[in-house]
Amino acid sequence: MNKTATILLRNLTIGYKGKVRPKIVAENICSDIYAGELTCLLGTNGIGKSTLLRTLSAFQPKLSGDIYLAGKKLEKYTDKALSTVISVVLTEKCDIRNMTVRELIGMGRSPYTGFWGRLREADRQIIEDSMEAVGIAHKASQFVSELSDGERQKAMIAKVLAQQCPVILLDEPTAFLDVTSRIETMALLHRLAVEQQKAILLSTHDLDLAIQMADCLWLLAKDKPMVAGSPEDLILQGAFTSFFDRGMIHFDSLTGKLNLVQKNQPVLVRGESNLVYWLGNALKRNGFDPMENGHADIEITAQTSSRMLLHQVGREPHTFTSVASLVEHLKDMSFFIHN
């Protein structure tokens, strides 16, 4: 199936115009964003994620290259026309007082309500539909200042939905959220992209969630061309390894996680996959190197979560009833060996 891109970036260079020469943040960016897809922008702090989003939002000018929005160059749009095509949610928490959730979301209708900002019945229905879509309708009459961080983010997303733009850009929308709210927000954005055929681009530091939820990832790194593709393709092609491996940090293509690489004592772990995974997690954290195949002087047979057998060359097997007690024993044993 042929797809038509909502946004096209061609040889885009972003940065800041200086008095003598421009400060280039990233250059030669080429990629597309499609309706019905969630695209996540990943990169370290200061690499240019916010600069790229501000450039795509027309908050700051590009240095060179082209940005096509719905088949038209971005600079050809008037501010008024652009407000009906792109909606933006920034990282900063807005200090909103004495405004209800419904009133905040109603601000999303400002591109359509004219000089006096009067809401028609159709506008009110769009506001109600937007609140319903993100699950915040039951808070409509509450003040925004009374909401939790997760609820406030839902309200901000409802506001951009009420703006009825085909493109939504978000700068680290999960930055201030707890783990449950981060998952809910990412799942919500993916659902809205699919159900309402929005082209959604967001920046994030949450590698795990981006791999799980995004249809497309953009990897931005210093002195490297931006790489784009589905999470699975990028992992299998080794793109994550080249972008995230550094020093003792290694991207594990089997788990999709960044791990600390150390030369630790190997421990052979056998058992049901869930037990082996979480036992391995505890072992890694405490300076051991869990493996599922091969040979090691220390072996663990995990029969159940309350029955784990520790085998060590030249010693009688020990039985442990919890991961914590087993790992604590290994730590004590390792201390005596190395001291």
C-alpha positions as CSV (number, residue, x, y, z in Angstrom):
1,M,0.0,0.0,0.0
2,N,1.4,3.4,-1.0
3,K,1.3,6.0,1.8
4,T,1.4,9.8,1.3
5,A,3.6,11.6,3.8
6,T,2.0,14.4,5.8
7,I,5.5,15.9,6.5
8,L,8.5,15.5,4.3
9,L,12.0,16.7,5.4
10,R,14.6,17.0,2.7
11,N,18.2,17.9,3.5
12,L,17.1,19.9,6.5
13,T,19.7,21.7,8.6
14,I,18.6,23.1,11.9
15,G,20.3,25.5,14.4
16,Y,20.6,29.2,15.1
17,K,21.7,32.1,13.0
18,G,24.7,33.8,14.6
19,K,26.2,37.2,14.1
20,V,29.2,35.8,12.2
21,R,28.2,32.2,11.3
22,P,25.3,30.0,12.1
23,K,25.4,27.4,14.9
24,I,24.5,24.1,13.3
25,V,22.7,21.7,15.6
26,A,21.9,18.9,13.0
27,E,22.1,18.8,9.3
28,N,21.1,16.7,6.2
29,I,17.9,15.5,7.9
30,C,15.8,13.5,5.5
31,S,12.6,11.7,6.7
32,D,8.8,11.5,6.4
33,I,5.9,11.4,8.9
34,Y,2.7,9.7,8.0
35,A,-0.9,10.1,9.1
36,G,-2.0,7.2,11.4
37,E,1.5,6.7,12.8
38,L,3.2,7.7,16.0
39,T,6.9,8.7,15.5
40,C,9.3,9.1,18.4
41,L,12.4,11.2,18.3
42,L,15.2,9.8,20.5
43,G,18.6,11.3,21.4
44,T,20.7,12.5,24.4
45,N,20.2,15.9,26.1
46,G,21.3,18.8,24.0
47,I,21.4,16.9,20.8
48,G,18.7,19.0,19.1
49,K,15.4,17.3,19.7
50,S,13.6,20.4,20.9
51,T,15.3,22.5,18.2
52,L,14.0,20.1,15.5
53,L,10.5,20.3,17.0
54,R,10.5,24.1,17.2
55,T,11.7,24.2,13.6
56,L,8.9,21.9,12.4
57,S,6.5,24.1,14.4
58,A,7.8,27.2,12.6
59,F,8.7,28.7,16.1
60,Q,12.2,29.2,14.7
61,P,13.6,29.3,11.1
62,K,15.4,26.4,9.5
63,L,19.0,27.1,8.3
64,S,18.6,25.3,5.0
65,G,16.8,22.5,3.3
66,D,13.0,22.0,2.9
67,I,10.1,21.1,5.1
68,Y,6.9,20.1,3.2
69,L,3.6,20.1,5.2
70,A,0.7,18.5,3.4
71,G,2.5,19.0,0.1
72,K,3.3,22.7,0.7
73,K,6.5,24.3,1.9
74,L,6.2,25.3,5.6
75,E,7.3,28.9,5.0
76,K,4.4,29.4,2.6
77,Y,1.8,29.0,5.4
78,T,0.5,32.1,7.2
79,D,0.3,31.9,11.0
80,K,-3.4,31.5,10.9
81,A,-3.3,28.7,8.3
82,L,-0.6,26.9,10.2
83,S,-2.7,27.0,13.4
84,T,-5.2,24.7,11.6
85,V,-2.5,22.2,10.5
86,I,0.0,21.9,13.3
87,S,-0.8,21.7,17.1
88,V,2.0,21.7,19.7
89,V,2.4,20.5,23.3
90,L,5.6,21.8,24.9
91,T,7.6,20.4,27.8
92,E,7.1,23.2,30.2
93,K,4.3,23.0,32.8
94,C,1.9,25.9,32.3
95,D,1.0,27.7,35.4
96,I,-2.8,27.8,34.8
97,R,-4.9,29.2,37.6
98,N,-8.7,29.8,37.8
99,M,-9.4,27.9,34.5
100,T,-11.4,24.8,34.3
101,V,-10.5,21.8,32.2
102,R,-13.3,22.6,29.7
103,E,-12.1,26.2,29.4
104,L,-8.5,25.1,28.7
105,I,-9.6,22.6,26.0
106,G,-11.8,25.3,24.6
107,M,-8.7,27.4,23.8
108,G,-7.9,24.8,21.2
109,R,-10.8,26.2,19.1
110,S,-9.3,29.7,19.0
111,P,-8.1,29.4,15.3
112,Y,-11.8,28.9,14.3
113,T,-13.7,31.2,16.7
114,G,-12.9,34.6,15.2
115,F,-11.9,37.8,16.9
116,W,-14.3,37.6,19.9
117,G,-13.6,33.9,20.6
118,R,-17.2,32.9,20.8
119,L,-17.9,29.2,20.8
120,R,-20.7,27.9,18.6
121,E,-22.6,24.7,19.3
122,A,-20.3,22.8,16.9
123,D,-17.3,24.1,18.8
124,R,-18.7,22.9,22.1
125,Q,-19.4,19.5,20.7
126,I,-15.8,19.2,19.5
127,I,-14.6,20.1,23.0
128,E,-16.8,17.4,24.5
129,D,-15.6,14.9,22.0
130,S,-12.0,15.8,22.6
131,M,-12.4,15.3,26.4
132,E,-14.1,12.0,25.8
133,A,-11.4,10.8,23.5
134,V,-8.6,11.1,26.1
135,G,-10.8,10.1,29.1
136,I,-10.8,13.4,30.9
137,A,-14.5,14.3,30.5
138,H,-15.3,13.5,34.1
139,K,-12.9,16.3,35.2
140,A,-14.4,19.0,32.8
141,S,-15.6,21.3,35.6
142,Q,-12.5,21.0,37.8
143,F,-9.7,23.6,37.8
144,V,-6.6,22.6,35.9
145,S,-4.5,23.4,39.0
146,E,-6.4,20.6,40.8
147,L,-5.3,17.9,38.3
148,S,-2.5,15.3,38.7
149,D,0.3,15.5,36.3
150,G,-1.1,12.7,34.3
151,E,-4.6,14.3,34.1
152,R,-3.1,17.6,33.2
153,Q,-1.2,16.0,30.3
154,K,-4.5,14.4,29.1
155,A,-6.1,17.8,29.2
156,M,-3.3,19.3,27.1
157,I,-3.7,16.5,24.6
158,A,-7.4,17.1,24.5
159,K,-6.7,20.8,23.8
160,V,-4.7,19.9,20.7
161,L,-7.3,17.5,19.6
162,A,-9.9,20.2,19.8
163,Q,-7.7,22.2,17.5
164,Q,-8.4,19.6,14.9
165,C,-5.0,19.6,13.2
166,P,-3.7,16.7,11.1
167,V,-0.2,17.1,12.7
168,I,0.5,17.0,16.5
169,L,4.0,17.7,17.8
170,L,4.9,17.0,21.5
171,D,8.1,17.9,23.3
172,E,8.8,15.2,25.9
173,P,5.1,14.7,26.9
174,T,5.9,12.1,29.5
175,A,8.8,14.1,31.2
176,F,6.9,14.8,34.5
177,L,4.8,11.7,34.7
178,D,5.0,8.6,36.9
179,V,5.6,5.2,35.2
180,T,1.9,4.3,34.9
181,S,1.0,7.7,33.5
182,R,3.8,7.5,31.0
183,I,2.5,4.2,29.7
184,E,-1.1,5.5,29.6
185,T,0.0,8.7,27.7
186,M,2.0,6.8,25.1
187,A,-0.7,4.3,24.5
188,L,-3.2,7.1,24.2
189,L,-1.2,9.0,21.6
190,H,-0.7,5.8,19.6
191,R,-4.5,5.1,19.7
192,L,-5.3,8.7,18.7
193,A,-2.8,8.5,15.8
194,V,-4.5,5.4,14.4
195,E,-8.2,6.2,15.2
196,Q,-8.1,9.9,14.1
197,Q,-5.4,9.4,11.5
198,K,-3.1,12.0,13.0
199,A,0.6,12.3,12.2
200,I,2.1,12.5,15.7
201,L,5.7,13.2,16.4
202,L,7.1,13.4,19.9
203,S,10.5,13.6,21.6
204,T,11.3,11.3,24.5
205,H,14.0,9.8,26.6
206,D,12.0,6.7,27.4
207,L,13.7,4.1,25.1
208,D,11.6,1.1,26.4
209,L,8.2,2.8,25.7
210,A,9.4,4.2,22.3
211,I,10.4,0.8,21.1
212,Q,7.0,-0.7,22.3
213,M,4.7,2.0,21.1
214,A,6.2,3.9,18.1
215,D,5.5,3.0,14.5
216,C,8.7,4.9,13.5
217,L,11.8,6.0,15.4
218,W,14.1,8.9,14.6
219,L,17.6,8.5,16.1
220,L,19.4,11.8,16.5
221,A,23.1,11.8,17.5
222,K,26.1,14.2,17.3
223,D,28.1,14.0,14.1
224,K,25.9,11.3,12.6
225,P,23.1,11.5,10.0
226,M,19.6,11.0,11.6
227,V,18.4,7.4,11.2
228,A,14.7,6.6,10.8
229,G,12.7,3.4,10.6
230,S,10.5,1.0,12.5
231,P,11.9,0.0,16.0
232,E,12.3,-3.6,14.9
233,D,14.1,-2.8,11.7
234,L,16.5,-0.4,13.4
235,I,17.3,-3.0,16.2
236,L,17.9,-5.8,13.7
237,Q,20.1,-3.6,11.5
238,G,22.3,-2.7,14.5
239,A,21.4,1.0,14.4
240,F,20.7,1.2,18.2
241,T,24.1,-0.3,18.9
242,S,25.9,2.4,16.9
243,F,23.8,5.2,18.4
244,F,23.7,4.1,22.1
245,D,26.8,2.0,22.8
246,R,29.4,4.0,24.7
247,G,32.0,3.0,27.2
248,M,30.4,0.5,29.6
249,I,26.8,1.1,28.1
250,H,25.6,-1.5,25.7
251,F,22.3,-1.9,23.8
252,D,20.9,-5.4,24.2
253,S,19.1,-6.3,20.9
254,L,17.4,-9.2,22.6
255,T,15.7,-7.2,25.3
256,G,15.6,-3.7,23.8
257,K,17.4,-2.3,26.9
258,L,20.6,-0.5,27.7
259,N,22.8,-2.5,30.0
260,L,25.9,-1.8,32.0
261,V,28.7,-4.0,30.7
262,Q,31.1,-5.3,33.3
263,K,33.5,-8.2,33.6
264,N,31.7,-10.1,36.3
265,Q,31.6,-13.6,37.7
266,P,29.5,-15.8,35.4
267,V,26.5,-17.7,36.8
268,L,24.6,-20.3,34.9
269,V,20.9,-20.0,35.4
270,R,18.4,-22.7,34.5
271,G,14.6,-22.8,34.8
272,E,11.3,-21.4,33.5
273,S,11.9,-18.3,31.4
274,N,10.1,-15.8,33.7
275,L,12.2,-17.0,36.7
276,V,15.4,-17.0,34.7
277,Y,14.8,-13.4,33.5
278,W,14.1,-11.9,36.9
279,L,16.8,-13.8,38.7
280,G,19.2,-12.6,36.0
281,N,18.0,-9.1,36.6
282,A,19.0,-9.3,40.3
283,L,22.3,-11.0,39.5
284,K,23.3,-8.3,37.0
285,R,22.4,-5.5,39.5
286,N,24.7,-7.1,42.0
287,G,27.8,-7.7,39.9
288,F,27.3,-11.1,38.4
289,D,27.0,-12.2,34.8
290,P,23.9,-14.5,34.3
291,M,24.0,-16.9,31.3
292,E,21.6,-19.6,30.2
293,N,24.0,-21.8,28.3
294,G,27.6,-23.0,28.7
295,H,29.5,-23.8,31.9
296,A,30.2,-21.9,35.1
297,D,31.5,-22.7,38.5
298,I,28.3,-21.4,40.0
299,E,24.9,-22.8,38.7
300,I,21.4,-22.0,39.8
301,T,18.4,-24.2,39.1
302,A,15.2,-22.2,39.6
303,Q,12.4,-24.6,40.1
304,T,9.9,-22.1,41.5
305,S,10.1,-18.6,42.9
306,S,10.4,-20.1,46.4
307,R,12.7,-23.0,45.6
308,M,16.0,-22.2,43.9
309,L,19.0,-24.6,44.1
310,L,22.5,-23.2,44.2
311,H,25.2,-25.5,42.9
312,Q,28.9,-24.7,43.4
313,V,31.9,-26.8,42.4
314,G,33.1,-28.8,45.4
315,R,30.2,-27.9,47.7
316,E,26.8,-29.3,48.7
317,P,23.8,-27.7,47.0
318,H,22.0,-24.9,48.9
319,T,18.2,-24.3,48.6
320,F,16.8,-20.7,48.8
321,T,13.3,-19.6,49.1
322,S,13.6,-16.1,47.6
323,V,15.7,-14.2,45.0
324,A,16.9,-11.8,47.7
325,S,18.3,-14.5,50.0
326,L,20.0,-16.3,47.2
327,V,21.7,-13.1,45.8
328,E,22.7,-12.0,49.3
329,H,24.4,-15.4,49.8
330,L,26.3,-15.0,46.5
331,K,27.4,-11.5,47.4
332,D,28.8,-12.8,50.8
333,M,30.5,-15.7,49.0
334,S,32.0,-13.3,46.4
335,F,33.3,-11.0,49.1
336,F,35.2,-13.8,50.8
337,I,36.6,-15.1,47.5
338,H,37.9,-11.6,46.5
339,N,39.2,-10.6,49.9
